[in-house]
Amino acid sequence: MAVALVLALLVTAGFAFLRLQGNISVSALRASDSEIPDSSEGLSVLVLGSDSRDFSSAGFGSDTGSRRSDSMLLVHVSPGNERIEAIQIPRDTVMQRPACADTGSGAYAGGYGMINSALNYGPACSVAAVEALTAVRLDHFIEVDFEGFISIIDALGGVKVCLAQPMSDPKANLDLPAGRQELDGTDALALARTRHAVGDGSDLARLGNQQKVMSAIVQRATSKEVLARPDRLYSFLDATTSSMTVDPQLSSLQDLASLAARIKEVPTDKIVFMTMPNQPAPSNANRVVPAPDATLIFERIKQGIPVNPDSDSATVTSAAEQSANRKLPLSIVNGAHVSGLAGQFANDATKQGYTVISIATAATLQAQSKLLIPDTDDATSTAAAFAKAMNLDITASVAEVESIELILGQDYQDLERPEKKPVQLNSRNADQDLCG
């Protein structure tokens, strides 16, 4: 979509420009002021796939008047446009949804329930719910419904996918063979939506298929089969703008082109789709809540740092520098009174080449962790290198000690710098082979 918007704006004018501009639907980004503070670290966009059945065509089930987010993506464009990280939020995620004022779809008083139902009250309520869940302030939203998704795929001329085994799901109108194949919009939607043809039939089971379909869309939209075909390019742009509801700041072709130009800079191998780490909800095993790693991911999004960095290159230091920075020995004190804590840190420090001369348990419980050093230049440099090598966000303080002393308090888990810890993710790069 990004590449198409940029190129189409260069070749369309007059009637075509007015038609495309007139296609775009607009809705409020927020129903009230967000409690999430502004952040300049990159750009965050919420992409919503609506399951509304309010269509002229049949085949999607009866229209009950409901409008939920069948899929939710928090898409983050990094500072410098170096990468895009798209985090799938399972629709079965339960939370305390915030109250939402009326923006045209009714007001909501707030309450506990599934996050996907927030869309019943308009995109602004989904924005508020995702901001409350992630603590990430959203800059924009884009909403697409079933018919829009199909028309976008068909305008692309279909997408290529690869299935490890045949998939059949009568409830989703899905019947596909194994292997490489090209899907039209209807089959692509069925593949993205099926639950009963994969895994245990849950919402989580289908997220991998959605990653594969989204990767296929990126690969197709940036291929010569689209970019070298003005007719297909215009049809794609016409279908895309006709299918979208966006916030007022994305409501003009110029606004979309500005976003597109930014996205266009990101290589496809730096576009990653991932599922929010989750765990069963305490109140209902068939629903999910964010797992601890989810908080870590959203914190990295706010800071504009990679969600899952290469841990092997996290602390790159020359051999000479490593040797020079290990002059003084270390003592490690377990002030948190957690069994084996000092020994664990001692083992990690030894693996990094440091000499640990003692481990001990503090006589009294310590609330705050400390890194104490003698008043020497060697101690200052060694302590700084030690904190970096151990990935600890802690500053040394001069004290009456003979060696460097790390006291681990009850806050020891907060010492780890979030940008370096690897996270276990269900993810896929946009350029990955679709049979992979």
Contacts in CASP RR format, 6 or more apart in sequence:
PFRMAT RR
TARGET T0000
AUTHOR 0000-0000-0000
METHOD contacts of the structure
MODEL  1
MAVALVLALLVTAGFAFLRLQGNISVSALRASDSEIPDSSEGLSVLVLGS
DSRDFSSAGFGSDTGSRRSDSMLLVHVSPGNERIEAIQIPRDTVMQRPAC
ADTGSGAYAGGYGMINSALNYGPACSVAAVEALTAVRLDHFIEVDFEGFI
SIIDALGGVKVCLAQPMSDPKANLDLPAGRQELDGTDALALARTRHAVGD
GSDLARLGNQQKVMSAIVQRATSKEVLARPDRLYSFLDATTSSMTVDPQL
SSLQDLASLAARIKEVPTDKIVFMTMPNQPAPSNANRVVPAPDATLIFER
IKQGIPVNPDSDSATVTSAAEQSANRKLPLSIVNGAHVSGLAGQFANDAT
KQGYTVISIATAATLQAQSKLLIPDTDDATSTAAAFAKAMNLDITASVAE
VESIELILGQDYQDLERPEKKPVQLNSRNADQDLCG
1 152 0 8 1.000
1 221 0 8 1.000
1 236 0 8 1.000
1 240 0 8 1.000
1 260 0 8 1.000
2 259 0 8 1.000
2 260 0 8 1.000
2 261 0 8 1.000
2 262 0 8 1.000
2 263 0 8 1.000
2 264 0 8 1.000
3 221 0 8 1.000
3 222 0 8 1.000
3 227 0 8 1.000
3 260 0 8 1.000
3 264 0 8 1.000
4 221 0 8 1.000
4 226 0 8 1.000
4 227 0 8 1.000
4 233 0 8 1.000
4 236 0 8 1.000
4 237 0 8 1.000
4 240 0 8 1.000
4 260 0 8 1.000
5 237 0 8 1.000
5 240 0 8 1.000
5 253 0 8 1.000
5 256 0 8 1.000
5 257 0 8 1.000
5 259 0 8 1.000
5 260 0 8 1.000
6 257 0 8 1.000
6 260 0 8 1.000
6 261 0 8 1.000
6 264 0 8 1.000
7 227 0 8 1.000
7 233 0 8 1.000
8 20 0 8 1.000
8 233 0 8 1.000
8 234 0 8 1.000
8 237 0 8 1.000
9 17 0 8 1.000
9 253 0 8 1.000
9 254 0 8 1.000
9 257 0 8 1.000
11 230 0 8 1.000
12 20 0 8 1.000
12 234 0 8 1.000
12 237 0 8 1.000
16 234 0 8 1.000
17 253 0 8 1.000
19 238 0 8 1.000
20 237 0 8 1.000
20 238 0 8 1.000
20 241 0 8 1.000
20 253 0 8 1.000
21 241 0 8 1.000
21 252 0 8 1.000
21 253 0 8 1.000
22 241 0 8 1.000
23 238 0 8 1.000
23 241 0 8 1.000
23 242 0 8 1.000
23 244 0 8 1.000
24 241 0 8 1.000
24 244 0 8 1.000
24 246 0 8 1.000
24 251 0 8 1.000
24 252 0 8 1.000
24 253 0 8 1.000
24 256 0 8 1.000
25 244 0 8 1.000
25 245 0 8 1.000
25 246 0 8 1.000
26 245 0 8 1.000
26 246 0 8 1.000
26 247 0 8 1.000
26 248 0 8 1.000
26 251 0 8 1.000
27 103 0 8 1.000
27 122 0 8 1.000
27 123 0 8 1.000
27 124 0 8 1.000
27 143 0 8 1.000
27 245 0 8 1.000
27 246 0 8 1.000
27 247 0 8 1.000
28 103 0 8 1.000
28 123 0 8 1.000
28 124 0 8 1.000
28 247 0 8 1.000
28 248 0 8 1.000
29 123 0 8 1.000
29 124 0 8 1.000
29 127 0 8 1.000
29 138 0 8 1.000
29 140 0 8 1.000
29 141 0 8 1.000
29 247 0 8 1.000
29 248 0 8 1.000
29 249 0 8 1.000
30 124 0 8 1.000
30 127 0 8 1.000
30 128 0 8 1.000
31 100 0 8 1.000
31 101 0 8 1.000
31 102 0 8 1.000
31 103 0 8 1.000
31 124 0 8 1.000
31 125 0 8 1.000
31 128 0 8 1.000
32 100 0 8 1.000
32 101 0 8 1.000
32 128 0 8 1.000
34 128 0 8 1.000
34 131 0 8 1.000
34 137 0 8 1.000
35 131 0 8 1.000
36 131 0 8 1.000
36 135 0 8 1.000
36 136 0 8 1.000
36 137 0 8 1.000
37 137 0 8 1.000
38 137 0 8 1.000
39 136 0 8 1.000
39 137 0 8 1.000
39 302 0 8 1.000
40 79 0 8 1.000
41 79 0 8 1.000
41 302 0 8 1.000
41 303 0 8 1.000
41 304 0 8 1.000
42 76 0 8 1.000
42 77 0 8 1.000
42 78 0 8 1.000
42 79 0 8 1.000
42 80 0 8 1.000
42 304 0 8 1.000
43 76 0 8 1.000
43 77 0 8 1.000
43 139 0 8 1.000
43 140 0 8 1.000
43 259 0 8 1.000
43 262 0 8 1.000
44 74 0 8 1.000
44 75 0 8 1.000
44 76 0 8 1.000
44 77 0 8 1.000
44 136 0 8 1.000
44 137 0 8 1.000
44 138 0 8 1.000
44 139 0 8 1.000
44 140 0 8 1.000
44 301 0 8 1.000
45 74 0 8 1.000
45 75 0 8 1.000
45 76 0 8 1.000
45 77 0 8 1.000
45 138 0 8 1.000
45 139 0 8 1.000
45 140 0 8 1.000
45 141 0 8 1.000
45 142 0 8 1.000
45 259 0 8 1.000
46 72 0 8 1.000
46 73 0 8 1.000
46 74 0 8 1.000
46 75 0 8 1.000
46 123 0 8 1.000
46 126 0 8 1.000
46 127 0 8 1.000
46 130 0 8 1.000
46 138 0 8 1.000
46 140 0 8 1.000
46 141 0 8 1.000
46 142 0 8 1.000
47 71 0 8 1.000
47 72 0 8 1.000
47 73 0 8 1.000
47 75 0 8 1.000
47 86 0 8 1.000
47 141 0 8 1.000
47 142 0 8 1.000
47 143 0 8 1.000
47 144 0 8 1.000
48 69 0 8 1.000
48 71 0 8 1.000
48 72 0 8 1.000
48 73 0 8 1.000
48 119 0 8 1.000
48 123 0 8 1.000
48 126 0 8 1.000
48 141 0 8 1.000
48 142 0 8 1.000
48 143 0 8 1.000
48 144 0 8 1.000
49 69 0 8 1.000
49 70 0 8 1.000
49 71 0 8 1.000
49 72 0 8 1.000
49 143 0 8 1.000
49 144 0 8 1.000
49 145 0 8 1.000
49 149 0 8 1.000
50 67 0 8 1.000
50 68 0 8 1.000
50 69 0 8 1.000
50 70 0 8 1.000
50 119 0 8 1.000
50 143 0 8 1.000
50 144 0 8 1.000
50 145 0 8 1.000
50 146 0 8 1.000
51 66 0 8 1.000
51 67 0 8 1.000
51 68 0 8 1.000
51 69 0 8 1.000
51 70 0 8 1.000
51 145 0 8 1.000
51 146 0 8 1.000
52 63 0 8 1.000
52 65 0 8 1.000
52 66 0 8 1.000
52 67 0 8 1.000
52 145 0 8 1.000
52 146 0 8 1.000
53 60 0 8 1.000
53 61 0 8 1.000
53 62 0 8 1.000
53 63 0 8 1.000
53 64 0 8 1.000
53 65 0 8 1.000
53 146 0 8 1.000
54 63 0 8 1.000
54 65 0 8 1.000
54 67 0 8 1.000
55 63 0 8 1.000
55 145 0 8 1.000
55 146 0 8 1.000
55 147 0 8 1.000
57 147 0 8 1.000
59 173 0 8 1.000
60 146 0 8 1.000
60 147 0 8 1.000
66 120 0 8 1.000
67 105 0 8 1.000
67 119 0 8 1.000
67 120 0 8 1.000
67 122 0 8 1.000
68 91 0 8 1.000
68 116 0 8 1.000
68 117 0 8 1.000
68 119 0 8 1.000
68 120 0 8 1.000
69 91 0 8 1.000
69 115 0 8 1.000
69 116 0 8 1.000
69 118 0 8 1.000
69 119 0 8 1.000
69 126 0 8 1.000
70 91 0 8 1.000
70 116 0 8 1.000
70 146 0 8 1.000
70 193 0 8 1.000
71 88 0 8 1.000
71 91 0 8 1.000
71 192 0 8 1.000
71 210 0 8 1.000
72 88 0 8 1.000
72 89 0 8 1.000
72 91 0 8 1.000
72 115 0 8 1.000
72 116 0 8 1.000
72 126 0 8 1.000
72 130 0 8 1.000
73 86 0 8 1.000
73 87 0 8 1.000
73 88 0 8 1.000
73 89 0 8 1.000
73 273 0 8 1.000
74 86 0 8 1.000
74 87 0 8 1.000
74 89 0 8 1.000
74 130 0 8 1.000
74 134 0 8 1.000
74 136 0 8 1.000
74 138 0 8 1.000
74 301 0 8 1.000
75 84 0 8 1.000
75 85 0 8 1.000
75 86 0 8 1.000
75 87 0 8 1.000
76 84 0 8 1.000
76 85 0 8 1.000
76 86 0 8 1.000
76 87 0 8 1.000
76 136 0 8 1.000
76 301 0 8 1.000
76 304 0 8 1.000
77 84 0 8 1.000
77 262 0 8 1.000
77 263 0 8 1.000
77 266 0 8 1.000
78 84 0 8 1.000
78 85 0 8 1.000
78 304 0 8 1.000
78 306 0 8 1.000
79 304 0 8 1.000
80 265 0 8 1.000
81 262 0 8 1.000
81 263 0 8 1.000
81 265 0 8 1.000
81 266 0 8 1.000
82 266 0 8 1.000
82 270 0 8 1.000
83 266 0 8 1.000
83 270 0 8 1.000
83 271 0 8 1.000
83 272 0 8 1.000
83 306 0 8 1.000
84 263 0 8 1.000
84 266 0 8 1.000
84 270 0 8 1.000
84 271 0 8 1.000
84 272 0 8 1.000
85 272 0 8 1.000
85 274 0 8 1.000
85 301 0 8 1.000
85 306 0 8 1.000
85 307 0 8 1.000
86 214 0 8 1.000
86 271 0 8 1.000
86 272 0 8 1.000
86 273 0 8 1.000
86 274 0 8 1.000
87 274 0 8 1.000
87 275 0 8 1.000
87 276 0 8 1.000
87 297 0 8 1.000
87 301 0 8 1.000
87 307 0 8 1.000
88 207 0 8 1.000
88 210 0 8 1.000
88 211 0 8 1.000
88 273 0 8 1.000
88 274 0 8 1.000
88 275 0 8 1.000
88 276 0 8 1.000
89 115 0 8 1.000
89 130 0 8 1.000
89 133 0 8 1.000
89 276 0 8 1.000
90 203 0 8 1.000
90 204 0 8 1.000
90 207 0 8 1.000
90 275 0 8 1.000
90 276 0 8 1.000
90 278 0 8 1.000
90 288 0 8 1.000
91 114 0 8 1.000
91 115 0 8 1.000
91 116 0 8 1.000
91 203 0 8 1.000
92 114 0 8 1.000
92 116 0 8 1.000
92 202 0 8 1.000
92 203 0 8 1.000
92 204 0 8 1.000
92 286 0 8 1.000
92 287 0 8 1.000
92 288 0 8 1.000
93 114 0 8 1.000
93 115 0 8 1.000
93 116 0 8 1.000
93 133 0 8 1.000
93 276 0 8 1.000
93 278 0 8 1.000
93 287 0 8 1.000
93 288 0 8 1.000
93 289 0 8 1.000
93 290 0 8 1.000
94 112 0 8 1.000
94 113 0 8 1.000
94 114 0 8 1.000
94 115 0 8 1.000
94 281 0 8 1.000
94 283 0 8 1.000
94 284 0 8 1.000
94 287 0 8 1.000
94 288 0 8 1.000
94 289 0 8 1.000
95 112 0 8 1.000
95 113 0 8 1.000
95 115 0 8 1.000
95 129 0 8 1.000
95 132 0 8 1.000
95 133 0 8 1.000
95 289 0 8 1.000
96 110 0 8 1.000
96 111 0 8 1.000
96 112 0 8 1.000
96 113 0 8 1.000
96 132 0 8 1.000
97 108 0 8 1.000
97 110 0 8 1.000
97 111 0 8 1.000
97 112 0 8 1.000
97 113 0 8 1.000
97 115 0 8 1.000
97 117 0 8 1.000
97 118 0 8 1.000
97 125 0 8 1.000
97 128 0 8 1.000
97 129 0 8 1.000
97 132 0 8 1.000
98 110 0 8 1.000
98 128 0 8 1.000
98 129 0 8 1.000
98 132 0 8 1.000
99 107 0 8 1.000
99 108 0 8 1.000
99 109 0 8 1.000
99 110 0 8 1.000
100 107 0 8 1.000
100 108 0 8 1.000
100 110 0 8 1.000
100 118 0 8 1.000
100 121 0 8 1.000
100 122 0 8 1.000
100 124 0 8 1.000
100 125 0 8 1.000
100 128 0 8 1.000
101 107 0 8 1.000
102 121 0 8 1.000
103 121 0 8 1.000
103 122 0 8 1.000
103 124 0 8 1.000
103 125 0 8 1.000
104 122 0 8 1.000
105 120 0 8 1.000
105 121 0 8 1.000
105 122 0 8 1.000
105 125 0 8 1.000
106 121 0 8 1.000
106 122 0 8 1.000
107 121 0 8 1.000
108 118 0 8 1.000
108 120 0 8 1.000
108 121 0 8 1.000
108 125 0 8 1.000
114 287 0 8 1.000
115 126 0 8 1.000
115 129 0 8 1.000
115 130 0 8 1.000
115 133 0 8 1.000
118 125 0 8 1.000
118 126 0 8 1.000
118 128 0 8 1.000
118 129 0 8 1.000
119 125 0 8 1.000
119 126 0 8 1.000
119 143 0 8 1.000
123 141 0 8 1.000
123 143 0 8 1.000
123 245 0 8 1.000
123 247 0 8 1.000
126 141 0 8 1.000
127 138 0 8 1.000
127 141 0 8 1.000
130 136 0 8 1.000
130 138 0 8 1.000
131 137 0 8 1.000
131 138 0 8 1.000
133 290 0 8 1.000
134 298 0 8 1.000
134 301 0 8 1.000
135 298 0 8 1.000
135 299 0 8 1.000
135 302 0 8 1.000
136 298 0 8 1.000
136 301 0 8 1.000
136 302 0 8 1.000
139 249 0 8 1.000
140 246 0 8 1.000
140 247 0 8 1.000
140 249 0 8 1.000
140 250 0 8 1.000
140 259 0 8 1.000
141 246 0 8 1.000
141 247 0 8 1.000
142 244 0 8 1.000
142 245 0 8 1.000
142 246 0 8 1.000
142 250 0 8 1.000
143 244 0 8 1.000
143 245 0 8 1.000
143 246 0 8 1.000
144 152 0 8 1.000
144 243 0 8 1.000
144 244 0 8 1.000
144 245 0 8 1.000
145 243 0 8 1.000
146 189 0 8 1.000
147 243 0 8 1.000
148 239 0 8 1.000
148 242 0 8 1.000
148 243 0 8 1.000
149 185 0 8 1.000
149 188 0 8 1.000
149 189 0 8 1.000
149 192 0 8 1.000
149 243 0 8 1.000
150 184 0 8 1.000
150 185 0 8 1.000
150 186 0 8 1.000
150 188 0 8 1.000
150 189 0 8 1.000
151 185 0 8 1.000
151 239 0 8 1.000
151 242 0 8 1.000
151 243 0 8 1.000
152 185 0 8 1.000
152 217 0 8 1.000
152 236 0 8 1.000
152 239 0 8 1.000
152 240 0 8 1.000
152 243 0 8 1.000
153 159 0 8 1.000
153 183 0 8 1.000
153 184 0 8 1.000
153 185 0 8 1.000
153 188 0 8 1.000
153 189 0 8 1.000
153 217 0 8 1.000
154 184 0 8 1.000
154 185 0 8 1.000
154 239 0 8 1.000
155 232 0 8 1.000
155 235 0 8 1.000
155 236 0 8 1.000
155 238 0 8 1.000
155 239 0 8 1.000
155 240 0 8 1.000
156 217 0 8 1.000
156 220 0 8 1.000
156 221 0 8 1.000
156 226 0 8 1.000
156 232 0 8 1.000
156 236 0 8 1.000
157 184 0 8 1.000
157 220 0 8 1.000
157 225 0 8 1.000
157 226 0 8 1.000
157 232 0 8 1.000
158 182 0 8 1.000
158 183 0 8 1.000
158 184 0 8 1.000
158 185 0 8 1.000
158 188 0 8 1.000
158 220 0 8 1.000
159 182 0 8 1.000
159 183 0 8 1.000
159 185 0 8 1.000
159 188 0 8 1.000
159 213 0 8 1.000
159 216 0 8 1.000
159 217 0 8 1.000
159 219 0 8 1.000
159 220 0 8 1.000
160 180 0 8 1.000
160 181 0 8 1.000
160 182 0 8 1.000
160 183 0 8 1.000
160 216 0 8 1.000
160 219 0 8 1.000
160 220 0 8 1.000
160 434 0 8 1.000
161 180 0 8 1.000
161 181 0 8 1.000
161 182 0 8 1.000
161 183 0 8 1.000
161 188 0 8 1.000
161 191 0 8 1.000
161 212 0 8 1.000
161 213 0 8 1.000
161 216 0 8 1.000
161 434 0 8 1.000
162 179 0 8 1.000
162 180 0 8 1.000
162 181 0 8 1.000
162 212 0 8 1.000
162 433 0 8 1.000
162 434 0 8 1.000
162 435 0 8 1.000
162 436 0 8 1.000
163 176 0 8 1.000
163 177 0 8 1.000
163 178 0 8 1.000
163 179 0 8 1.000
163 181 0 8 1.000
164 178 0 8 1.000
164 179 0 8 1.000
164 435 0 8 1.000
165 178 0 8 1.000
166 176 0 8 1.000
166 177 0 8 1.000
166 178 0 8 1.000
167 174 0 8 1.000
167 175 0 8 1.000
167 176 0 8 1.000
167 191 0 8 1.000
167 194 0 8 1.000
167 197 0 8 1.000
167 198 0 8 1.000
168 174 0 8 1.000
168 175 0 8 1.000
168 176 0 8 1.000
168 197 0 8 1.000
169 175 0 8 1.000
169 190 0 8 1.000
169 194 0 8 1.000
169 195 0 8 1.000
169 196 0 8 1.000
169 197 0 8 1.000
171 194 0 8 1.000
171 196 0 8 1.000
172 190 0 8 1.000
172 193 0 8 1.000
172 194 0 8 1.000
172 195 0 8 1.000
172 196 0 8 1.000
172 197 0 8 1.000
173 186 0 8 1.000
173 190 0 8 1.000
174 187 0 8 1.000
174 190 0 8 1.000
174 191 0 8 1.000
174 194 0 8 1.000
174 197 0 8 1.000
176 183 0 8 1.000
176 187 0 8 1.000
176 191 0 8 1.000
179 435 0 8 1.000
180 434 0 8 1.000
180 435 0 8 1.000
183 191 0 8 1.000
188 213 0 8 1.000
188 216 0 8 1.000
191 209 0 8 1.000
191 212 0 8 1.000
191 213 0 8 1.000
192 206 0 8 1.000
192 209 0 8 1.000
192 210 0 8 1.000
192 213 0 8 1.000
193 206 0 8 1.000
194 206 0 8 1.000
194 209 0 8 1.000
195 201 0 8 1.000
195 202 0 8 1.000
195 203 0 8 1.000
195 205 0 8 1.000
195 206 0 8 1.000
198 205 0 8 1.000
198 206 0 8 1.000
198 209 0 8 1.000
199 205 0 8 1.000
202 286 0 8 1.000
204 275 0 8 1.000
204 278 0 8 1.000
204 288 0 8 1.000
207 275 0 8 1.000
207 426 0 8 1.000
208 275 0 8 1.000
208 426 0 8 1.000
208 428 0 8 1.000
210 273 0 8 1.000
211 273 0 8 1.000
211 274 0 8 1.000
211 275 0 8 1.000
211 426 0 8 1.000
211 427 0 8 1.000
211 428 0 8 1.000
212 428 0 8 1.000
212 434 0 8 1.000
214 273 0 8 1.000
214 430 0 8 1.000
215 273 0 8 1.000
215 428 0 8 1.000
215 429 0 8 1.000
215 430 0 8 1.000
215 431 0 8 1.000
215 432 0 8 1.000
215 434 0 8 1.000
216 434 0 8 1.000
218 268 0 8 1.000
218 271 0 8 1.000
218 430 0 8 1.000
218 431 0 8 1.000
219 268 0 8 1.000
219 430 0 8 1.000
219 431 0 8 1.000
219 434 0 8 1.000
220 226 0 8 1.000
221 236 0 8 1.000
222 268 0 8 1.000
225 232 0 8 1.000
226 232 0 8 1.000
226 233 0 8 1.000
226 236 0 8 1.000
227 233 0 8 1.000
241 253 0 8 1.000
241 256 0 8 1.000
246 256 0 8 1.000
249 255 0 8 1.000
250 256 0 8 1.000
250 259 0 8 1.000
267 431 0 8 1.000
268 429 0 8 1.000
268 430 0 8 1.000
268 431 0 8 1.000
269 429 0 8 1.000
269 430 0 8 1.000
269 431 0 8 1.000
270 429 0 8 1.000
271 429 0 8 1.000
271 430 0 8 1.000
271 431 0 8 1.000
272 307 0 8 1.000
272 427 0 8 1.000
272 428 0 8 1.000
272 429 0 8 1.000
272 430 0 8 1.000
273 427 0 8 1.000
273 428 0 8 1.000
273 429 0 8 1.000
273 430 0 8 1.000
274 297 0 8 1.000
274 307 0 8 1.000
274 308 0 8 1.000
274 425 0 8 1.000
274 426 0 8 1.000
274 427 0 8 1.000
274 428 0 8 1.000
275 425 0 8 1.000
275 426 0 8 1.000
275 427 0 8 1.000
276 290 0 8 1.000
276 294 0 8 1.000
276 297 0 8 1.000
277 290 0 8 1.000
277 291 0 8 1.000
277 292 0 8 1.000
277 293 0 8 1.000
277 294 0 8 1.000
277 297 0 8 1.000
277 423 0 8 1.000
277 424 0 8 1.000
277 425 0 8 1.000
278 288 0 8 1.000
278 289 0 8 1.000
278 290 0 8 1.000
278 291 0 8 1.000
278 294 0 8 1.000
279 288 0 8 1.000
279 289 0 8 1.000
279 290 0 8 1.000
279 291 0 8 1.000
280 286 0 8 1.000
280 287 0 8 1.000
280 288 0 8 1.000
280 289 0 8 1.000
281 287 0 8 1.000
281 288 0 8 1.000
281 289 0 8 1.000
282 289 0 8 1.000
293 423 0 8 1.000
293 424 0 8 1.000
293 425 0 8 1.000
296 418 0 8 1.000
296 421 0 8 1.000
296 423 0 8 1.000
297 307 0 8 1.000
297 423 0 8 1.000
299 418 0 8 1.000
300 306 0 8 1.000
300 307 0 8 1.000
300 418 0 8 1.000
300 419 0 8 1.000
301 307 0 8 1.000
303 418 0 8 1.000
303 419 0 8 1.000
305 418 0 8 1.000
305 419 0 8 1.000
306 419 0 8 1.000
307 423 0 8 1.000
307 425 0 8 1.000
308 422 0 8 1.000
308 423 0 8 1.000
308 425 0 8 1.000
308 427 0 8 1.000
309 419 0 8 1.000
309 420 0 8 1.000
309 422 0 8 1.000
311 420 0 8 1.000
311 421 0 8 1.000
311 422 0 8 1.000
314 391 0 8 1.000
314 419 0 8 1.000
314 420 0 8 1.000
315 388 0 8 1.000
315 389 0 8 1.000
315 391 0 8 1.000
315 420 0 8 1.000
317 325 0 8 1.000
317 385 0 8 1.000
317 388 0 8 1.000
317 389 0 8 1.000
321 385 0 8 1.000
322 353 0 8 1.000
322 385 0 8 1.000
322 389 0 8 1.000
324 381 0 8 1.000
325 381 0 8 1.000
325 382 0 8 1.000
325 384 0 8 1.000
325 385 0 8 1.000
325 386 0 8 1.000
326 353 0 8 1.000
326 354 0 8 1.000
326 355 0 8 1.000
326 382 0 8 1.000
326 385 0 8 1.000
327 378 0 8 1.000
327 381 0 8 1.000
327 382 0 8 1.000
328 374 0 8 1.000
328 376 0 8 1.000
328 378 0 8 1.000
328 379 0 8 1.000
328 382 0 8 1.000
328 403 0 8 1.000
328 404 0 8 1.000
329 354 0 8 1.000
329 355 0 8 1.000
329 356 0 8 1.000
329 357 0 8 1.000
329 403 0 8 1.000
329 404 0 8 1.000
330 346 0 8 1.000
330 349 0 8 1.000
330 354 0 8 1.000
330 355 0 8 1.000
330 356 0 8 1.000
330 357 0 8 1.000
330 386 0 8 1.000
330 403 0 8 1.000
330 404 0 8 1.000
330 405 0 8 1.000
330 406 0 8 1.000
331 356 0 8 1.000
331 357 0 8 1.000
331 358 0 8 1.000
331 359 0 8 1.000
331 360 0 8 1.000
331 401 0 8 1.000
331 403 0 8 1.000
331 404 0 8 1.000
331 405 0 8 1.000
331 406 0 8 1.000
332 342 0 8 1.000
332 343 0 8 1.000
332 345 0 8 1.000
332 346 0 8 1.000
332 349 0 8 1.000
332 356 0 8 1.000
332 358 0 8 1.000
332 359 0 8 1.000
332 360 0 8 1.000
332 405 0 8 1.000
332 406 0 8 1.000
332 408 0 8 1.000
333 342 0 8 1.000
333 359 0 8 1.000
333 360 0 8 1.000
333 361 0 8 1.000
333 362 0 8 1.000
333 366 0 8 1.000
333 405 0 8 1.000
333 406 0 8 1.000
333 407 0 8 1.000
333 408 0 8 1.000
334 340 0 8 1.000
334 341 0 8 1.000
334 342 0 8 1.000
334 343 0 8 1.000
334 359 0 8 1.000
334 360 0 8 1.000
334 361 0 8 1.000
334 362 0 8 1.000
334 408 0 8 1.000
335 341 0 8 1.000
335 361 0 8 1.000
335 362 0 8 1.000
335 365 0 8 1.000
335 366 0 8 1.000
335 407 0 8 1.000
335 408 0 8 1.000
335 409 0 8 1.000
335 410 0 8 1.000
336 365 0 8 1.000
336 366 0 8 1.000
336 408 0 8 1.000
336 409 0 8 1.000
336 410 0 8 1.000
336 412 0 8 1.000
337 361 0 8 1.000
337 362 0 8 1.000
337 365 0 8 1.000
338 408 0 8 1.000
338 412 0 8 1.000
341 408 0 8 1.000
341 412 0 8 1.000
342 359 0 8 1.000
342 360 0 8 1.000
342 361 0 8 1.000
342 408 0 8 1.000
343 359 0 8 1.000
345 390 0 8 1.000
345 406 0 8 1.000
345 408 0 8 1.000
346 356 0 8 1.000
346 359 0 8 1.000
348 390 0 8 1.000
349 356 0 8 1.000
349 386 0 8 1.000
349 389 0 8 1.000
349 390 0 8 1.000
350 356 0 8 1.000
352 386 0 8 1.000
352 389 0 8 1.000
352 390 0 8 1.000
354 386 0 8 1.000
354 389 0 8 1.000
357 403 0 8 1.000
362 407 0 8 1.000
365 409 0 8 1.000
365 410 0 8 1.000
366 407 0 8 1.000
366 408 0 8 1.000
366 409 0 8 1.000
366 410 0 8 1.000
367 409 0 8 1.000
367 410 0 8 1.000
367 411 0 8 1.000
368 409 0 8 1.000
368 410 0 8 1.000
368 411 0 8 1.000
369 394 0 8 1.000
369 406 0 8 1.000
369 407 0 8 1.000
369 408 0 8 1.000
369 409 0 8 1.000
369 411 0 8 1.000
369 412 0 8 1.000
369 415 0 8 1.000
370 394 0 8 1.000
370 397 0 8 1.000
370 405 0 8 1.000
370 406 0 8 1.000
370 407 0 8 1.000
370 409 0 8 1.000
371 383 0 8 1.000
371 386 0 8 1.000
371 387 0 8 1.000
371 392 0 8 1.000
371 394 0 8 1.000
371 395 0 8 1.000
371 396 0 8 1.000
371 397 0 8 1.000
371 404 0 8 1.000
371 405 0 8 1.000
371 406 0 8 1.000
371 407 0 8 1.000
372 396 0 8 1.000
372 397 0 8 1.000
372 398 0 8 1.000
372 399 0 8 1.000
372 401 0 8 1.000
372 404 0 8 1.000
372 405 0 8 1.000
372 406 0 8 1.000
372 407 0 8 1.000
373 379 0 8 1.000
373 380 0 8 1.000
373 382 0 8 1.000
373 383 0 8 1.000
373 396 0 8 1.000
373 397 0 8 1.000
373 398 0 8 1.000
373 399 0 8 1.000
373 401 0 8 1.000
373 404 0 8 1.000
373 405 0 8 1.000
374 398 0 8 1.000
374 399 0 8 1.000
374 401 0 8 1.000
374 402 0 8 1.000
374 403 0 8 1.000
374 404 0 8 1.000
375 398 0 8 1.000
379 396 0 8 1.000
379 404 0 8 1.000
380 396 0 8 1.000
382 404 0 8 1.000
383 396 0 8 1.000
383 404 0 8 1.000
384 396 0 8 1.000
386 392 0 8 1.000
386 404 0 8 1.000
386 406 0 8 1.000
387 393 0 8 1.000
387 394 0 8 1.000
387 395 0 8 1.000
387 396 0 8 1.000
391 416 0 8 1.000
391 417 0 8 1.000
391 420 0 8 1.000
391 421 0 8 1.000
392 415 0 8 1.000
392 416 0 8 1.000
392 417 0 8 1.000
393 414 0 8 1.000
393 415 0 8 1.000
393 416 0 8 1.000
393 417 0 8 1.000
394 415 0 8 1.000
396 404 0 8 1.000
399 405 0 8 1.000
408 415 0 8 1.000
END
